[in-house]
């Protein structure tokens, strides 16, 4: 599955559909569409089985789907960085197939209690949590880096096209034949993705980065990278400021349909379908919106539009008006999420990509999972109107905050790997677990360049920390004004070698070069590596060291 279409059949490289020229991407996109339709059909079936109960119980379907990501996203990211991502995805597909089959059997046997339904929904969410980081991380393997933005938008189109079709189909099937059949379709839908993944063969298989890392070490490395990557942190902040308010729509729409608009399961499906139609249509105008408003303008505009939609839903009792107003909600949703996803994909290097995306999924799904019961409780206690207006208020506050906390300039971040550090010249070969390792770098800086040098080294410090340094410090020699010493501690020799080979990026190299341009002419930094004298490696004995020991004895 690697053949490409002829040049005359390929879409233009800057076209929204350019990623479809990659056959595996195209096949996975189609299979994912079928699977997403099945997921939305199941969501409608599950929510409608509970709609006769209290509002909090209905919103718990969203929590049961999203909470596993909060619990498993980071371990799933480690698995996707350590092992073959294709195999991780296959394991997730077959696990969800098994759970869905059990759900189908219980539904047909009319033995599906609310607690059991929510429990099995939670298990399906566990499969989604296992799949999420690996699915996001393989995208750069399927399309060119310049097309990651289009690929992210097409992924959002996929989800929203499924939202346009799945709920309507699910509502119709539930009304005509019962929830068991939507569960059965969802179970079968996992076979498509599994089939494509089974046939996929990478042109140049590579051993996954970090395969020798232990789970806790790998988790800490991912957390450390995100914490010291300002561009990534800002994407996560923008996600936090949008998702809780935006999630009010998905949590409360079943109640809007049944209580405010008096609709049945079919009508609820059509409302969800209207969101999907708006998102699919929005895919055509989204490139124009981004060119006109930029990434930050798109985020602000999307939040304002979504807030307006919630305000209308809070006050209208007219079904057709609700359906019409949900069309721009689809455009706003795809605009915000594809912008955030593209921003993250273009800022994460390959060695930690799945873990960084896992943190994003944790924030995204966790925000929905935690907000859903709050909206349900507000709807029960204060009414739907207050809950919907509260979500709109949060979105407006998020829109205003874009000026204060915008996304950082993407052009300033280049995650391309850079293998620019030379092999450390040591007199012995340490073992991978030997450490900690103290790395010292000595610079000679003219006094006039001191302020500029220390500013540049702030960026270098973040680079060292996100690639492995546990501690970092920059010191000026008290006896030599030109001499500066950079010290940083790395947990083990294998961690430091990972800095040399695999973790550094073009951005890291650029920061180092800026600092070195401020050094005294014709001087180069001097680098030393020191090990813990008590726990570090033993230097092999030579004739010189043996003579010294005899003399001292």
VOGU-3710 file (C-alpha; in Angstrom, 3 decimals, decimal comma):
1> xxxxxxxxxx> 0,000/0,000/0,000  2,654/2,505/-0,988  1,985/3,321/-4,651  1,261/6,982/-5,401  -1,119/8,335/-8,049  0,207/9,686/-11,325  1,221/13,378/-11,298  -1,818/14,441/-13,305  -4,112/12,844/-10,694  -2,388/14,357/-7,675
11> xxxxxxxxxx> -3,993/17,342/-5,957  -1,878/20,488/-5,728  0,610/20,380/-2,786  -1,152/23,344/-1,152  -4,615/21,895/-1,736  -6,759/20,926/1,242  -6,968/17,425/-0,262  -3,224/16,961/-0,951  -2,729/14,273/1,775  -5,132/12,002/-0,121
21> xxxxxxxxxx> -2,335/11,440/-2,656  -0,723/9,161/-0,048  -2,471/5,797/-0,440  -2,099/4,605/3,162  -3,376/7,926/4,504  -6,325/7,722/2,137  -7,168/4,120/3,081  -6,886/4,824/6,815  -9,015/7,952/6,428  -11,833/5,971/4,806
31> xxxxxxxxxx> -11,599/3,168/7,379  -11,554/5,724/10,191  -14,653/7,395/8,754  -16,565/4,111/8,960  -15,308/3,543/12,505  -16,186/7,093/13,586  -19,695/6,696/12,164  -20,023/3,548/14,265  -18,791/5,383/17,358  -21,333/8,181/16,914
41> xxxxxxxxxx> -24,112/5,674/16,317  -23,163/3,982/19,561  -23,024/7,307/21,438  -26,565/8,099/20,316  -27,714/4,623/21,338  -26,056/4,835/24,754  -27,293/8,340/25,515  -30,802/7,565/24,406  -30,989/4,472/26,600  -30,259/6,788/29,553
51> xxxxxxxxxx> -32,244/9,866/28,509  -35,196/8,801/30,660  -32,994/9,037/33,754  -31,603/12,216/35,324  -29,424/14,682/33,427  -26,260/13,789/35,327  -26,542/10,149/34,227  -26,863/11,150/30,570  -23,797/13,371/30,740  -21,831/10,515/32,332
61> xxxxxxxxxx> -21,728/8,834/28,906  -19,366/11,631/27,868  -17,382/11,188/31,070  -17,149/7,410/30,646  -15,805/7,926/27,113  -13,306/10,633/28,039  -12,097/9,700/31,534  -9,904/6,779/30,318  -7,808/9,266/28,401  -7,137/11,119/31,644
71> xxxxxxxxxx> -5,947/7,880/33,221  -4,155/6,220/30,298  -3,043/8,903/27,849  0,492/9,256/29,224  1,209/5,503/29,500  -0,263/5,112/26,008  2,085/7,790/24,729  5,043/5,912/26,219  3,911/2,685/24,519  3,586/4,482/21,192
81> xxxxxxxxxx> 7,102/5,940/21,524  8,701/2,680/22,697  7,018/0,077/20,478  5,840/-0,365/16,907  2,961/2,104/16,617  1,205/-0,066/14,033  1,083/-2,959/16,504  -0,184/-0,685/19,269  -3,003/0,468/16,996  -3,889/-3,093/16,029
91> xxxxxxxxxx> -4,049/-4,145/19,686  -6,399/-1,241/20,425  -8,687/-2,121/17,500  -9,079/-5,759/18,519  -9,619/-4,833/22,168  -12,440/-2,435/21,225  -13,896/-5,061/18,889  -14,147/-7,478/21,826  -15,797/-4,947/24,151  -18,258/-3,812/21,474
101> xxxxxxxxxx> -19,221/-7,388/20,745  -20,010/-7,948/24,425  -22,052/-4,733/24,504  -24,018/-5,900/21,477  -24,810/-9,288/22,998  -26,029/-7,720/26,248  -28,170/-5,177/24,388  -29,918/-7,859/22,321  -30,450/-9,910/25,489  -32,078/-6,842/27,095
111> xxxxxxxxxx> -29,690/-7,212/30,020  -27,923/-3,832/29,818  -28,293/-1,849/33,043  -27,149/1,814/33,224  -24,131/0,848/35,312  -23,098/-1,912/32,915  -23,594/0,367/29,917  -21,386/3,050/31,447  -18,779/0,447/32,454  -18,497/-0,971/28,937
121> xxxxxxxxxx> -18,427/2,548/27,519  -15,516/3,201/29,870  -13,684/0,133/28,517  -14,197/1,366/24,957  -12,746/4,678/26,101  -9,691/2,750/27,331  -9,211/1,421/23,804  -9,533/4,935/22,426  -6,964/6,142/24,974  -4,530/3,427/23,902
131> xxxxxxxxxx> -5,039/4,292/20,242  -4,990/8,109/20,401  -1,276/8,978/20,797  -0,141/6,314/18,327  -2,719/7,431/15,738  -1,642/11,059/15,990  2,058/10,165/15,987  1,942/8,188/12,703  0,597/11,144/10,726  4,087/12,492/9,852
141> xxxxxxxxxx> 4,890/8,985/8,530  1,915/9,131/6,166  2,198/12,655/4,716  4,907/15,250/4,188  5,600/17,741/6,972  4,303/20,590/4,784  0,956/18,773/4,578  0,453/18,157/8,305  -1,939/21,089/8,510  -4,104/19,693/5,715
151> xxxxxxxxxx> -3,920/16,225/7,284  -5,112/17,596/10,640  -7,979/19,432/8,925  -8,954/16,272/7,028  -8,912/14,379/10,317  -11,336/16,941/11,733  -13,447/16,665/8,561  -13,495/12,913/9,094  -14,790/13,232/12,633  -17,385/15,814/11,689
161> xxxxxxxxxx> -18,545/14,015/8,570  -19,082/11,031/10,855  -20,925/13,366/13,220  -23,146/14,419/10,315  -23,960/10,849/9,305  -23,549/8,737/12,446  -26,043/10,404/14,801  -28,736/10,615/12,131  -28,223/6,959/11,213  -27,968/5,981/14,864
171> xxxxxxxxxx> -31,134/7,813/15,820  -33,045/6,247/12,934  -31,780/2,745/13,749  -32,524/3,109/17,475  -36,040/4,320/16,678  -36,678/1,548/14,123  -34,884/-1,503/15,545  -33,367/-0,745/18,955  -29,947/0,128/20,340  -28,501/-3,353/19,832
181> xxxxxxxxxx> -28,082/-2,818/16,096  -26,070/0,399/16,487  -23,765/-1,423/18,899  -23,387/-4,231/16,352  -22,444/-1,816/13,567  -19,876/-0,170/15,808  -18,289/-3,540/16,584  -17,968/-4,384/12,884  -16,542/-0,952/12,066  -13,261/-1,701/13,865
191> xxxxxxxxxx> -12,390/-4,353/11,285  -11,724/-1,773/8,556  -8,911/0,042/10,378  -7,469/-3,292/11,525  -7,390/-4,507/7,912  -5,592/-1,433/6,587  -3,051/-1,500/9,409  -2,399/-5,200/8,798  -1,598/-4,505/5,122  0,507/-1,395/5,826
201> xxxxxxxxxx> 4,240/-1,926/5,388  6,573/0,950/6,197  9,144/1,656/3,443  11,984/2,087/5,978  11,119/0,476/9,332  12,951/2,035/12,277  13,342/0,924/15,863  11,106/3,107/18,002  12,965/5,785/19,936  13,362/5,240/23,654
211> xxxxxxxxxx> 12,790/1,470/23,493  15,293/0,886/26,320  13,650/3,418/28,648  11,702/2,166/31,634  8,087/3,261/31,909  8,582/5,816/34,692  11,736/7,184/33,043  9,902/7,595/29,747  6,937/9,250/31,462  9,260/11,689/33,201
221> xxxxxxxxxx> 11,056/12,457/29,923  7,748/13,293/28,246  6,603/15,478/31,134  9,964/17,227/31,209  9,880/17,967/27,479  6,397/19,479/27,608  7,225/21,594/30,662  10,309/23,134/29,064  8,801/23,631/25,575  6,991/27,010/25,674
231> xxxxxxxxxx> 5,378/26,489/22,259  3,841/23,192/23,353  2,701/24,585/26,693  0,917/27,439/24,965  -1,034/25,016/22,742  -2,123/23,149/25,877  -3,178/26,390/27,564  -5,339/27,346/24,585  -6,915/23,875/24,742  -7,720/24,310/28,444
241> xxxxxxxxxx> -9,350/27,664/27,718  -11,641/26,255/24,995  -12,613/22,670/25,781  -14,620/22,981/29,059  -16,923/25,636/27,606  -17,136/23,959/24,193  -17,857/20,612/25,845  -21,142/22,000/27,206  -22,658/21,531/23,752  -21,846/17,816/23,544
251> xxxxxxxxxx> -22,853/17,136/27,143  -26,177/18,986/27,072  -27,389/18,576/23,499  -29,333/15,341/24,285  -31,203/17,283/26,977  -31,785/20,240/24,657  -33,268/17,858/22,105  -35,559/16,040/24,531  -36,508/18,763/27,042  -36,305/22,068/25,193
261> xxxxxxxxxx> -37,237/20,980/21,681  -39,372/17,898/22,381  -37,496/15,725/19,881  -36,977/11,972/19,862  -33,793/10,012/19,111  -34,103/10,711/15,390  -34,368/14,450/16,000  -31,355/14,367/18,310  -29,382/12,587/15,615  -30,343/15,270/13,097
271> xxxxxxxxxx> -29,127/17,996/15,464  -25,741/16,298/15,782  -25,780/15,830/12,034  -26,221/19,584/11,565  -22,970/20,152/13,493  -21,233/17,659/11,240  -22,594/19,233/8,063  -21,347/22,625/9,235  -17,901/21,197/9,921  -17,628/19,474/6,541
281> xxxxxxxxxx> -18,748/22,627/4,773  -16,362/24,614/6,930  -13,426/22,588/5,631  -13,819/24,369/2,307  -13,709/27,866/3,821  -11,285/27,180/6,667  -8,127/27,893/4,587  -9,605/31,297/3,700  -10,429/31,976/7,341  -6,893/31,098/8,452
291> xxxxxxxxxx> -5,321/33,282/5,783  -7,540/36,187/6,802  -7,362/35,811/10,601  -4,226/33,753/11,268  -4,051/30,949/13,809  -4,776/33,130/16,837  -7,615/34,971/15,123  -9,162/31,636/14,166  -9,049/30,506/17,803  -10,711/33,708/19,033
301> xxxxxxxxxx> -13,359/33,752/16,304  -14,160/30,069/16,851  -14,734/30,611/20,578  -17,013/33,621/19,945  -19,106/31,723/17,374  -19,434/28,719/19,680  -20,519/30,978/22,551  -23,197/32,516/20,333  -24,496/29,069/19,396  -24,828/28,097/23,072
311> xxxxxxxxxx> -26,714/31,335/23,764  -29,245/30,588/21,012  -29,720/27,000/22,197  -30,334/28,310/25,712  -33,261/30,450/24,564  -34,880/28,865/21,505  -37,651/26,299/21,504  -37,802/26,021/17,704  -36,185/22,818/16,315  -35,362/24,167/12,857
321> xxxxxxxxxx> -33,695/27,265/14,330  -31,588/25,069/16,620  -30,522/22,959/13,631  -29,567/26,034/11,597  -27,531/27,603/14,395  -25,613/24,346/14,876  -24,151/24,649/11,356  -21,655/27,421/12,310  -20,894/25,464/15,495  -19,414/22,756/13,278
331> xxxxxxxxxx> -17,229/25,290/11,465  -16,053/26,811/14,750  -15,256/23,401/16,261  -13,197/22,207/13,280  -11,456/25,579/13,046  -10,296/25,568/16,660  -9,354/21,886/16,938  -7,503/21,634/13,616  -5,574/24,811/14,488  -4,529/23,399/17,870
341> xxxxxxxxxx> -3,663/19,976/16,445  -1,574/21,432/13,619  0,239/23,725/16,052  1,184/20,761/18,229  2,187/18,427/15,386  4,576/21,039/13,989  6,211/21,694/17,369  6,961/18,150/18,588  10,093/16,188/17,577  9,717/12,540/16,637
351> xxxxxxxxxx> 11,350/11,023/19,742  8,685/12,421/22,075  5,827/13,059/19,636  3,432/10,415/20,968  4,009/11,483/24,579  3,466/15,148/23,735  0,280/14,302/21,842  -0,784/12,133/24,775  -0,579/15,169/27,045  -2,719/17,094/24,547
361> xxxxxxxxxx> -5,291/14,286/24,479  -5,188/14,205/28,271  -6,024/17,912/28,428  -8,617/17,674/25,643  -10,500/14,607/26,833  -9,895/15,365/30,503  -11,474/18,780/30,079  -14,563/17,186/28,573  -14,699/14,393/31,155  -14,442/16,742/34,123
371> xxxxxxxxxx> -16,756/19,400/32,700  -19,560/17,046/31,613  -20,866/16,136/35,113  -20,604/19,791/36,144  -22,847/20,833/33,246  -25,221/17,995/34,084  -25,419/18,984/37,743  -26,025/22,641/36,775  -28,758/21,553/34,368  -30,478/19,577/37,130
381> xxxxxxxxxx> -30,047/22,274/39,760  -30,364/25,560/37,866  -31,768/24,536/34,494  -30,497/24,085/30,950  -30,513/27,791/30,188  -28,082/28,638/32,977  -25,791/25,736/32,042  -25,642/26,676/28,366  -25,085/30,360/29,093  -22,358/29,424/31,560
391> xxxxxxxxxx> -20,543/27,498/28,834  -20,877/30,483/26,515  -19,424/32,782/29,154  -16,348/30,569/29,550  -15,828/30,594/25,776  -16,029/34,389/25,597  -13,451/34,677/28,367  -11,205/32,313/26,408  -11,613/34,391/23,253  -10,569/37,569/25,081
401> xxxxxxxxxx> -7,503/35,797/26,486  -6,060/35,082/23,016  -4,508/38,553/22,970  -2,818/37,886/26,309  -1,750/34,279/25,605  -1,498/33,726/21,830  0,089/30,736/20,137  3,810/31,258/19,611  5,147/31,865/16,108  5,395/28,480/14,378
411> xxxxxxxxxx> 8,246/29,674/12,137  10,486/30,016/15,206  10,155/26,294/16,026  11,782/23,585/13,889  11,569/20,045/15,362  13,718/18,492/12,614  16,324/16,174/14,246  19,852/17,612/14,406  22,793/15,310/15,133  25,307/18,129/15,619
421> xxxxxxxxxx> 27,033/17,094/18,873  30,287/15,140/18,402  30,890/11,780/20,080  32,133/12,392/23,654  35,902/11,624/23,841  36,278/9,458/26,967  39,121/7,233/28,153  36,665/4,426/28,998  33,258/3,204/27,812  30,511/3,769/30,419
431> xxxxxxxxxx> 27,567/1,414/30,674  24,109/2,671/29,634  22,912/2,839/33,259  26,063/4,536/34,605  25,384/7,924/36,074  24,413/10,486/36,952  26,589/12,343/34,436  27,750/15,900/35,102  28,365/17,726/31,814  30,417/20,919/32,047
441> xxxxxxxxxx> 30,869/23,348/29,164  33,356/26,217/29,491  32,897/29,370/27,378  35,003/32,511/26,963  32,801/35,568/26,545  33,890/39,177/26,135  32,563/41,360/29,017  30,625/43,501/26,541  28,642/40,450/25,422  27,791/39,195/28,925
451> xxxxxxxxxx> 24,115/40,286/28,966  23,387/39,022/25,451  25,134/35,721/26,206  23,163/35,042/29,388  19,908/35,829/27,549  20,805/33,314/24,824  21,717/30,731/27,429  18,192/30,927/28,882  17,021/29,269/25,643  19,888/26,788/25,821
461> xxxxxxxxxx> 18,867/25,935/29,394  15,363/24,979/28,261  16,882/22,919/25,455  19,095/21,001/27,901  16,219/20,392/30,306  13,676/19,202/27,760  16,162/16,764/26,246  17,358/15,197/29,504  18,973/17,554/32,036  17,756/17,158/35,607
471> xxxxxxxxxx> 19,485/20,324/36,819  21,137/23,211/34,998  23,246/26,200/35,973  25,436/28,890/34,416  28,328/30,336/36,460  30,911/33,064/35,958  34,474/32,437/37,147  35,342/34,733/40,062  38,980/34,948/38,908  38,347/35,362/35,173
481> xxxxxxxxxx> 35,626/37,710/33,924  35,583/36,092/30,471  35,171/32,513/31,707  31,653/31,057/32,043  30,872/27,485/33,081  27,649/25,709/32,170  26,861/22,642/34,321  23,982/20,250/33,844  23,235/16,848/35,326  21,800/13,940/33,314
491> xxxxxxxxxx> 20,410/10,818/34,999  22,442/8,240/33,054  24,924/7,796/30,250  22,190/6,445/27,954  20,131/9,592/28,580  23,096/11,756/27,635  23,801/9,721/24,500  20,146/10,250/23,570  20,860/13,972/23,707  23,736/13,452/21,287
501> xxxxxxxxxx> 21,784/11,225/18,915  18,053/11,679/18,440  16,698/14,289/20,837  18,277/17,532/19,656  16,453/19,531/16,985  17,235/22,303/14,535  15,765/24,762/17,048  18,167/23,532/19,752  21,071/23,941/17,351  19,992/27,479/16,457
511> xxxxxxxxxx> 19,949/28,539/20,129  23,423/27,078/20,676  24,801/28,855/17,596  23,381/32,200/18,760  25,186/31,833/22,079  28,452/30,754/20,467  28,498/33,722/18,115  29,033/35,843/21,254  32,200/34,027/22,332  35,665/35,504/22,137
521> xxxxxxxxxx> 36,989/35,130/18,584  38,807/31,863/17,792  37,679/30,147/20,993  35,522/27,051/21,194  33,658/25,684/24,222  35,441/23,000/26,218  33,255/20,051/27,235  33,926/17,560/30,037  31,900/14,594/31,307  32,168/13,557/34,951
531> xxxxxxxxxx> 30,573/10,612/36,765  29,567/10,101/40,384  32,803/9,014/42,070  30,952/6,634/44,393  28,428/5,114/41,989  29,945/5,859/38,576  31,940/3,546/36,293  35,401/2,300/37,237  38,175/3,597/34,958  40,105/0,611/33,526
541> xxxxxxxxxx> 43,514/0,224/35,100  46,510/1,191/32,933  50,268/0,937/33,597  50,326/4,561/34,730  47,468/4,127/37,236  49,002/0,869/38,545  52,367/2,623/39,160  50,576/5,446/40,941  48,773/2,984/43,198  52,041/1,166/44,028
551> xxx> 53,723/4,476/44,895  50,866/5,638/47,089  50,714/2,243/48,835
//
